């Protein structure tokens, strides 16, 4: 289920070309140039309010830059119709910071929502769902309601939902922001496993300890939002 590879291996997964974003006269960032190669692992860091979530939204077409452009697998999101954006998002799994769920549905039903919404036809859906719930360690909680989950369990359910369609890109916005260190490491392990399967991973976080831990196990680059620009952080983390 999670082994799908892209056909256009020489095309970057995501590119920002001199992108800028402004709200109400305030510039969050400008002249941002990022290239996320397919199969790469990047962290996005910076202080609260720097624009990490906004930049992540640019990467999956939820927002469009006020200047510059964003390309996903070589396609300019600024030229995409609503239907084209929806099709593109099938190949980009997003773990939101607040990871909202439909409370009256079970955990497994919530995980399956992207399949239902997209109208995708998934072969061996039951087997794939069972495998995925086991992978995130939630097999015994599949029939529970979201309100019964801990913070870490909710984050792992959100990750399962993000990858149910086997996307090539995973965008995780502060996935460990509300969990303890042990659970942070479990979530990090899942992201590293996805990257080793060839997935492109961009993880926004303010946790420098998590980044240091990851860099001992995976070839990860760190993008730091500072002021209104972005820089590639060096080894001094």
N, C-alpha and C positions, 0 to 999 in steps of 0.2 A: 504493500500500500504506500509506503513512504520511499520507494526506490526510484520514482519517476525522475528523469533527467531532462534538461532543456535541449531542444534541437539546435539552438543557435549559441553554441558554446563560446564563440568569440565575441559575443555582444555583452556588454556589462549588464548586470541585473538592474541596477539603478544608477542614474547619473543626474546630478544637479549642475546646471550650467549657469554660473553667475546669478544664482537665485537670491531673491530678496523677499522679505515679508514685513509688511507694515500694518499696524492696527491704529486707527484713530490718530494718525500723525506720529505715532511712535514706531521706530524701526527696530524690529527684533534682531534681524541680521541682514547683511547685504553681501553681494559678490561671493556667495558660497558656491564653491566648486567641489563636488564629491564624485568619486567613481567607486562603486561597489562591484567588484568583479564577481562573476558567478562562483559560488563555492567559498566566498570569503567570509570572515567573521570580523565584525567591527563593533566597538562600543562607542556610544555617543554620551558624552558627559558635559557637565557645566552646572553652574549654580541654578537654583530655583528661579524660574522666570526668564531664563536665558533663551528659551524657545525650543527646547528639546522635543516636546510633544508636537509643537507646530511643525517642526522640520520632519518628524515622523509622518505627520498627516500629508505633507507634500509628497512623501515617498509612495503613498498608495492612492493618491488622487482625491483625498477627502478635502484638500485645499489646493488652490493653485497659486503660484508665486505672484507677487505684485510686480516683480521684474524677473527677467531670466526665464529659464524653462527647466522642466523635469522630464526625464525620459525613463520609462520602465521597459526593459528588454527592447530598447531602441525606438520605442514609440513615444512621441511627445504627448504627455497627458493633457496639455493645453489644447490639443486638437482632437481630443477624444470626446465622443458623445457620451451621454449618460449610460447607454447600453454598453458602449465600449469600455467605459470605466468599470462597470459591473463585471464584464468578462475578464478584464485584467485582474480584478481583485480575487478571482478564483485561484490565481497563481501567486497571491501574496497573502500569507496568513498573518493576522494582527492579534497580538495580545495587548489589550488595552490596560491602562493603569488601574482603572476602576472596575474592570471585568464584570460587567453587568450580566445577569442571567434572567430568564423567565421563571419566576418563582414557582408557578404551579406545574412546571414540567420537571421531570426527573433529571438527574445529572446527565445520564446517557442521552436523553431527548434533547437537552441543551447542546450537547456536543454535536449532535446530528443536525442542528439547525442550519448550518451553511449548506448542507446537502439539500435540505428541503427548500430553502430560499432560492438557491441557484438553479434548481431543477436538474442538477447533475444526476446522471445514472451511474451509480457506484456498484460495481460487481462485488459479489460476496460481502455485502454491506455488514451483515451480522458478524461475520468472522473478522472483518477489518475493525469494527467497533470494539469487539472483544479484545483483539490484539492491542488496540490503542489504549483502552482503559487499563489493561495490564501494564503497558509501557509507562503510563503516568502514575501507576500504583493506586488506582481507584476502582479496581474490580469490585471490591466489596461494598462500594458506595454508589454503584451505578444506578440503583433504583431509589436513592435518597433524593431529597429536595435540596436545592442550593443553600437554603437557610441552615441546613444541618451540617454544612461543611465549615472547616476551619479556614483561616486566611490562606494558608499554604495549599490546602486542598482545592480551594477556589482557583488559585493561580494555576495549579496543574490541570484543573478542568478547563480553564481558559486556554491553556496551551494545547490541550487535546482538541478543543474546538477549532483552534487556529490551523491545525495541520490535518484535519479530517479530509480535506480535498487534496491532500498531498501537494501543497504549493512548493514552488522552488525558492521562495523568499519568505523569511520569518522576520517580522518586525515586533519586537517586544519592548513595550514602554514601561519602564520601572517594574519589571515582573517580580522583583524581590523587595519592593519598597515597604511592604507591611508584614513581613515574615521574619522569623528568627534566622540566625546564621546557619543552623543545620538545614532548615528548609531552603534557604538561599542556595546552598551548595547542591541540593537535590534538583532545583530548577535549573541551575547552571549546568549540571550534568546532562539534563535533557537537551538543552540548547547545544551543548558540545556534541552530543550524539547526532543531532539533526545536521550539524555542520559536517560531521564525518560522513554522513550519507550524501553529501554534495549540496546541501541547502545553503543559501546565502543567509546570514544572520546579522541583523543590526539590533543591538540591545542598548536602550537608553537607561542609564543608571547614574546615580551620584555616589555609589558605593565603591570607593577606591580599593578596599580590601577584596571585594569580589573580582574586580578587574585584575588585580595582582594574582589572585588564585587562578583565574582563567588563563592568564598568559604563561603559566607554568605548564599548561596542558594543551593549549591550542595556539596556532599562529593568529593572534588577534591584534588588530590595529585600533588605536584609540583616537577618536575625533573629539576635540574639545571646543565647545562654544564659549567664547570669551569676548565680552563687549558685544560688538555687532558682527563679529567674524568667526570663522572656524579655523582651527589649526590641527595639524597632526601631532599628537603628544609624543614625546620621546620616552625614554626608559625611566625617567624620573617621575614615578607615580606614587 
